[in-house]
Amino acid sequence: MAMDAITIIHAIFTIIFFLPITTFSISSTSQSQINSNSILVALLDSHYTELAELVEKAMLLQKLEDTVSAHNITILAPKNKAFFDPDFKRFLLEPRNLNSLQTLLMSHIIPTRIGSKTGSSRHRTLAGDHHHIRLETNSTTTDTQWTVDGACITHPDAVTRPDGVIHGIDHLLVPRSVQDNFNSRRSLRSISAVKPEGAPDVDPRTHRLKKPAPPSNPGSQPALPISDALAPGPAISPAPAPGPGGPQHHFNGESQVKDFIQTLLQYGGYNEMADILVNLTSLATEMGRLVSEGYVLTVLAPNDEAMAKLTTDQLSEPGSPEQIMYYHLIPEYQTEESMYNSVRRFGKVHYDTLRVPHKMVAQEADGSVKFGNGDGSAYLFDPDIYTDGRISVQGIDGVLFPLEEVKDVTRVKVGQPVKDVVKQRRGKLMEATCWMLGTIGQHSSFTSCQ
């Protein structure tokens, strides 16, 4: 009886001491899953609708669910009026600026629970930057205000859940990288603000834009050279041969590239192409350097309607815009007339591109020049938008991609020799002999006659 009592007491103590540990492990496992009481569900149902909409469009819900499963989070939610800048919101919603949108939103989320009674502290956000949260006292009203990097926390503990908390702030916390991207995007505003007009007049003698002569006093020397008054002669080639290059920079390539980009914007319908050259890539600088060294270029410029068909996947990969544009740059000087004469004479013409080793295939179609094959082809839509002797810009109605060559490789099984069957040729005498044997019925007895 004594041993039975000791066994029962030992079992009771085991249940009392180990039951809380088991309960804690079960509850921790259940909290690792997102439920209806999560802070993310509360954010989507809150009155911070602009922030919730951007979180969904930035495809961050899965990342936030993983973060909530591992940490308590603090969301610094700007009020809806903070997103009312139309230019900045349009910049965030463009597919090519998805990284900037994700960086902006993750800089408002801290993977630590910060209560309203927390003092001055410094915390790291999901975007990798840091926010300083401090209590500041107003010198006039002696009121204490809770701020985070200059933004006032107007609604502390606006939403509280077991896995996180939301504090309302009065304006956005824009990281430096996002602000720099937005400023570089707006750097073209001074050029793109020009009202689109018709095609500019190009002087056929110099292949440059016609510019009005500056005002001059009576009796002064003429401002234009005497060569402008001469009649143009017959054109033997599309453009003069390139002069010597070198460190002296006989040609101002940067000025010529800027000139043709301005021509694209004034022509109208090629703003996306100019935007990629100036803001999204460094191609404009590279093209200016090439022209300064004496090289010539032909640019096949897709119009805005063609550029709008590009998907986010085609532009989001690192280096994708450069690779697409390299395929539209031909290291030759070609005009619409020279290309059309070439395809009329030779049928198909293969032009080298700066995307080595892919070449551009051109052929004549419907009285114009067609580039590419099949569904990925494009027609020469706006000929000779800009021709200055070094850079030629031809407008096309599609974005071109190099064809992937699929090679059918025949697989031969190892260990099985290939038999070469050689068909023997019979001479005239053998044919006559076989004919004679066939007449007497002895044809089948000779293998050579079978």
For each residue, the residues with C-beta under 8 A, 3 or more apart:
1: 4 5
2: 5 6
3: 6 7
4: 1 7 8
5: 1 2 8 9
6: 2 3 9 10
7: 3 4 10 11
8: 4 5 11 12
9: 5 6 12 13
10: 6 7 13 14
11: 7 8 14 15
12: 8 9 15 16
13: 9 10 16 17
14: 10 11 17 18
15: 11 12 18 19
16: 12 13 19
17: 13 14 20 21
18: 14 15 21 22
19: 15 16 22 23
20: 17 23 24
21: 17 18 24 25
22: 18 19 25 26
23: 19 20 26 27
24: 20 21 27 28
25: 21 22 28 29
26: 22 23 29 30
27: 23 24 30 31
28: 24 25 31 32
29: 25 26 32
30: 26 27 33
31: 27 28 162 163
32: 28 29 69
33: 30 69
34: 38 40 41 65 68 69
35: 38 41
36: 41
37: 41 161 162
38: 34 35 41 42 68 161 163 164
39: 42 43 68 73 75 159 161 163 164 165 166
40: 34 43 44 61 64 65 68 164
41: 34 35 36 37 38 44 45
42: 38 39 45 46 159 161 166
43: 39 40 46 48 51 52 55 75 77 159 166
44: 40 41 52 55 56
45: 41 42
46: 42 43 49 52 77 158 159 166
47: 80
48: 43 51 52 77 78 79 80 166 168
49: 46 52 53 80
50: 53 54 78 80 82 83
51: 43 48 54 55 77 78 83 105 108
52: 43 44 46 48 49 55 56
53: 49 50 56 57
54: 50 51 57 58 83 92 101 105
55: 43 44 51 52 58 60 61 64 105
56: 44 52 53 59 61
57: 53 54 93 101
58: 54 55 98 101 102 105
59: 56 62 98 102
60: 55 63 64 102 105 106
61: 40 55 56 64 65
62: 59 65 66
63: 60 66 67 126
64: 40 55 60 61 67 68 73 109
65: 34 40 61 62 68 69
66: 62 63 69 70
67: 63 64 70 71 73 109 111 126
68: 34 38 39 40 64 65 71 72 73 163 164
69: 32 33 34 65 66
70: 66 67 111
71: 67 68 111 112
72: 68 111 112 113 163 164 165
73: 39 64 67 68 109 110 111 112 113 163 164 165
74: 109 110 112 113 114 123 164 165 166 167
75: 39 43 108 109 164 165 166 167
76: 108 109 110 131 148 151 153 167 169 173
77: 43 46 48 51 108 158 166 167 168 169
78: 48 50 51 82 83 108 151 168 169 170 171 172 173
79: 48 82 154 168 169 170 171
80: 47 48 49 50 83 84
81: 84
82: 50 78 79 170 171 172
83: 50 51 54 78 80 88 89 172
84: 80 81 89
85: 88 89
86: 89 90
87: 90 91 186
88: 83 85 91 92 182
89: 83 84 85 86 92 93
90: 86 87 93 94
91: 87 88 94 97 100 181 182 185
92: 54 88 89 97 100 101 104
93: 57 89 90 97 101
94: 90 91 97
95: 98 311 312 315 316
96: 280 312 315 316
97: 91 92 93 94 100 101 181 185
98: 58 59 95 101 102 312 316
99: 102 103
100: 91 92 97 103 104 177 178 181 182
101: 54 57 58 92 93 97 98 104 105
102: 58 59 60 98 99 105 106
103: 99 100 106 107 127 175 177 178
104: 92 100 101 107 108 127 172 174 175 178
105: 51 54 55 58 60 101 102 108 109
106: 60 102 103 109 125 126 127
107: 103 104 125 126 127 129 131 173 175
108: 51 75 76 77 78 104 105 125 173
109: 64 67 73 74 75 76 105 106 125 126
110: 73 74 76 114 123 124 125 126 131
111: 67 70 71 72 73 124 126
112: 71 72 73 74 123
113: 72 73 74 164 165
114: 74 110 118 121 123 133 165 167
115: 118 157 165
116: 146 156 157 167
117:
118: 114 115 121 133
119: 134 135
120: 132 133 134 135
121: 114 118 132 133 134
122: 130 131 132 133
123: 74 110 112 114 130 131 133
124: 110 111 128 129 130
125: 106 107 108 109 110 128 129 130 131
126: 63 67 106 107 109 110 111
127: 103 104 106 107 175
128: 124 125
129: 107 124 125 175
130: 122 123 124 125
131: 76 107 110 122 123 125 148 149 173
132: 120 121 122 148 149
133: 114 118 120 121 122 123 146 147 148
134: 119 120 121 146 147
135: 119 120 144 145 146 147
136: 144 145 146 147
137: 142 143 144 145
138: 141 142 143 144 145
139: 142
140:
141: 138
142: 137 138 139
143: 137 138
144: 135 136 137 138
145: 135 136 137 138 152 153
146: 116 133 134 135 136 152 153 156
147: 133 134 135 136 150 151 152 153
148: 76 131 132 133 151 153 169 173
149: 131 132 173
150: 147
151: 76 78 147 148 169 170 171 172 173
152: 145 146 147 169 170
153: 76 145 146 147 148 156 167 168 169
154: 79 168 169 170
155: 158 167 168
156: 116 146 153 167 168
157: 115 116 160 165 166 167
158: 46 77 155 166 167 168
159: 39 42 43 46 165 166
160: 157 165 166
161: 37 38 39 42 164 165
162: 31 37
163: 31 38 39 68 72 73
164: 38 39 40 68 72 73 74 75 113 161
165: 39 72 73 74 75 113 114 115 157 159 160 161
166: 39 42 43 46 48 74 75 77 157 158 159 160
167: 74 75 76 77 114 116 153 155 156 157 158
168: 48 77 78 79 153 154 155 156 158
169: 76 77 78 79 148 151 152 153 154 173
170: 78 79 82 151 152 154
171: 78 79 82 151
172: 78 82 83 104 151
173: 76 78 107 108 131 148 149 151 169
174: 104 178 179
175: 103 104 107 127 129 178 179
176: 179 180
177: 100 103 180 181
178: 100 103 104 174 175 181 182
179: 174 175 176 182 183
180: 176 177 183 184
181: 91 97 100 177 178 184 185
182: 88 91 100 178 179 185 186
183: 179 180 186 187
184: 180 181 187 279
185: 91 97 181 182 188 279
186: 87 182 183 189
187: 183 184 190 278 279
188: 185 191 192 274 275 278 279
189: 186 192 193
190: 187 193
191: 188 194 261 262 265 274
192: 188 189 265 271 274
193: 189 190
194: 191 262 265 266
195:
196: 265 266 267 268 269
197: 200 266 268
198:
199: 267 385
200: 197 209 210 263 266 267
201: 209 210
202: 207 208 209 210 384 386 387
203: 206 207 208 209 210 228
204: 207 232
205: 227 228 230 232
206: 203 228 388 389
207: 202 203 204 239 387 388 389
208: 202 203 388
209: 200 201 202 203 259 263
210: 200 201 202 203
211:
212:
213: 216 223 224
214: 223
215:
216: 213 220 222 223
217: 220
218:
219:
220: 216 217
221:
222: 216 226
223: 213 214 216
224: 213 228 229
225: 228
226: 222 229 230
227: 205 230
228: 203 205 206 224 225
229: 224 226
230: 205 226 227
231:
232: 204 205 235
233:
234:
235: 232 238
236:
237: 240 241 338
238: 235 333 334 335 337 338 387 392
239: 207 296 333 335 387 389 390 392
240: 237 389
241: 237
242: 245 294 295 296 390
243: 250 251 294
244: 250 294
245: 242 250 251 292 293 294 295
246: 249 250 293 294
247:
248:
249: 246 252 253 292 293
250: 243 244 245 246 292 294
251: 243 245 256 291 292 294 390
252: 249 255 256 292
253: 249 256 257 287 288 289 290 291 292 293 390
254: 257 258 285 288 292
255: 252 258 259
256: 251 252 253 259 260 288 291 388 390 391
257: 253 254 260 261 284 287 288 291 391
258: 254 255 261 262 284 288
259: 209 255 256 262 263 386 388
260: 256 257 263 264 299 386 388 391 393
261: 191 257 258 264 265 274 277 278 284
262: 191 194 258 259 265 266
263: 200 209 259 260 266 267 385 386 393
264: 260 261 267 270 271 273 274 301 385 386 393
265: 191 192 194 196 261 262 268 270 271 274
266: 194 196 197 200 262 263
267: 196 199 200 263 264 270 382 385 395
268: 196 197 265
269: 196 303 304 305 382 395
270: 264 265 267 273 274 301 303 304 385 395
271: 192 264 265 274 275 304
272: 275 276 302 304 307 308
273: 264 270 276 277 301 302 303 304 307
274: 188 191 192 261 264 265 270 271 277 278
275: 188 271 272 278 279 280
276: 272 273 279 280 281 283 307 321 325
277: 261 273 274 280 281 283 284 287 325
278: 187 188 261 274 275 284
279: 184 185 187 188 275 276
280: 96 275 276 277 321
281: 276 277 284 321 322 325
282: 285 286
283: 276 277 286 287 322 325 329
284: 257 258 261 277 278 281 287 288
285: 254 282 288 289
286: 282 283 289 290
287: 253 257 277 283 284 290 291 297 329 391
288: 253 254 256 257 258 284 285 291 292
289: 253 285 286 292 293
290: 253 286 287 293 295 297
291: 251 253 256 257 287 288 294 295 296 297 390 391
292: 245 249 250 251 252 253 254 288 289
293: 245 246 249 253 289 290
294: 242 243 244 245 246 250 251 291
295: 242 245 290 291 331 390
296: 239 242 291 331 332 333 389 390 391 392
297: 287 290 291 329 330 331 332 333 390 391 392
298: 329 330 331 332 333 334 351 391 392 393 394
299: 260 328 329 330 391 392 393 394
300: 328 329 330 360 371 378 394 396 400
301: 264 270 273 328 385 393 394 395 396
302: 272 273 306 307 328 378 395 396 397 398 399 400
303: 269 270 273 306 307 381 382 395 396 397
304: 269 270 271 272 273 307 308
305: 269 308 309 397
306: 302 303 309 378 396 397 398 399
307: 272 273 276 302 303 304 310 399
308: 272 304 305
309: 305 306 399
310: 307 314 315 324 399
311: 95 314 315
312: 95 96 98 315 316
313: 316 317
314: 310 311 317 320 324
315: 95 96 310 311 312 320 321
316: 95 96 98 312 313 320
317: 313 314 320
318:
319: 322 323
320: 314 315 316 317 323 324
321: 276 280 281 315 324 325
322: 281 283 319 325 326
323: 319 320 326 327 355
324: 310 314 320 321 327 328 399 401
325: 276 277 281 283 321 322 328 329
326: 322 323 329 353 354 355
327: 323 324 353 354 355 358 360 400 401 402
328: 299 300 301 302 324 325 353 400
329: 283 287 297 298 299 300 325 326 353 354 355
330: 297 298 299 300 334 351 352 353 354 360
331: 295 296 297 298 352 353 354
332: 296 297 298 351 352
333: 238 239 296 297 298 389 390 392
334: 238 298 330 338 339 351 392 394
335: 238 239 338 339 383 384 387 392 394
336: 339 340 369 380 383 384 394
337: 238 340 341
338: 237 238 334 335 341 342
339: 334 335 336 342 343 349 362 369 380 394
340: 336 337 343 344 364 368 369 380
341: 337 338 344 345
342: 338 339 345 346 349 362
343: 339 340 346 347 348 349 362 363 364 369
344: 340 341 364
345: 341 342
346: 342 343 349
347: 343 363 364
348: 343 361 362 363
349: 339 342 343 346 361 362 363
350: 359 360 361 362
351: 298 330 332 334 359 360 362
352: 330 331 332 359 360
353: 326 327 328 329 330 331 356 358 359 360
354: 326 327 329 330 331
355: 323 326 327 329 358 402
356: 353
357:
358: 327 353 355 402
359: 350 351 352 353
360: 300 327 330 350 351 352 353 371 372 400
361: 348 349 350 371 372 373
362: 339 342 343 348 349 350 351 369 370 371
363: 343 347 348 349 369 370
364: 340 343 344 347 367 368 369 370
365: 368 369 370 379
366: 370 379
367: 364
368: 340 364 365 379 380
369: 336 339 340 343 362 363 364 365 379 380
370: 362 363 364 365 366 377 378 379 380
371: 300 360 361 362 377 378 379 380 396 400
372: 360 361 376 377 378 398 400 401 403
373: 361 376 377 403
374: 377
375:
376: 372 373 398 400 401 403
377: 370 371 372 373 374 398 400
378: 300 302 306 370 371 372 381 396 397 398 399 400
379: 365 366 368 369 370 371 396 397 398
380: 336 339 340 368 369 370 371 383 394 395 396
381: 303 378 395 396 397
382: 267 269 303 385 394 395
383: 335 336 380 394 395
384: 202 335 336 387 392 393 394
385: 199 263 264 267 270 301 382 393 394 395
386: 202 259 260 263 264 391 392 393
387: 202 207 238 239 335 384 391 392 393
388: 206 207 208 256 259 260 391
389: 206 207 239 240 296 333
390: 239 242 251 253 256 291 295 296 297 333
391: 256 257 260 287 291 296 297 298 299 386 387 388
392: 238 239 296 297 298 299 333 334 335 384 386 387
393: 260 263 264 298 299 301 384 385 386 387
394: 298 299 300 301 334 335 336 339 380 382 383 384 385
395: 267 269 270 301 302 303 380 381 382 383 385
396: 300 301 302 303 306 371 378 379 380 381 400
397: 302 303 305 306 378 379 381
398: 302 306 372 376 377 378 379
399: 302 306 307 309 310 324 378
400: 300 302 327 328 360 371 372 376 377 378 396
401: 324 327 372 376
402: 327 355 358
403: 372 373 376
404:
405:
406:
407:
408:
409:
410:
411:
412: 416 418
413: 416
414:
415:
416: 412 413
417:
418: 412
419:
420:
421:
422:
423:
424:
425:
426: 430 431 434 448
427: 430 431
428: 431 432
429: 432 433
430: 426 427 433 434 448 449
431: 426 427 428 434 435
432: 428 429 435 436
433: 429 430 436 437 449
434: 426 430 431 437 438 443 446 448 449
435: 431 432 438 439
436: 432 433 439 440
437: 433 434 440 442 443 445 446 449
438: 434 435 441 442 443 449
439: 435 436
440: 436 437
441: 438
442: 437 438 445 446
443: 434 437 438 446 449 450
444: 449 450
445: 437 442
446: 434 437 442 443 449 450
447: 450
448: 426 430 434
449: 430 433 434 437 438 443 444 446
450: 443 444 446 447
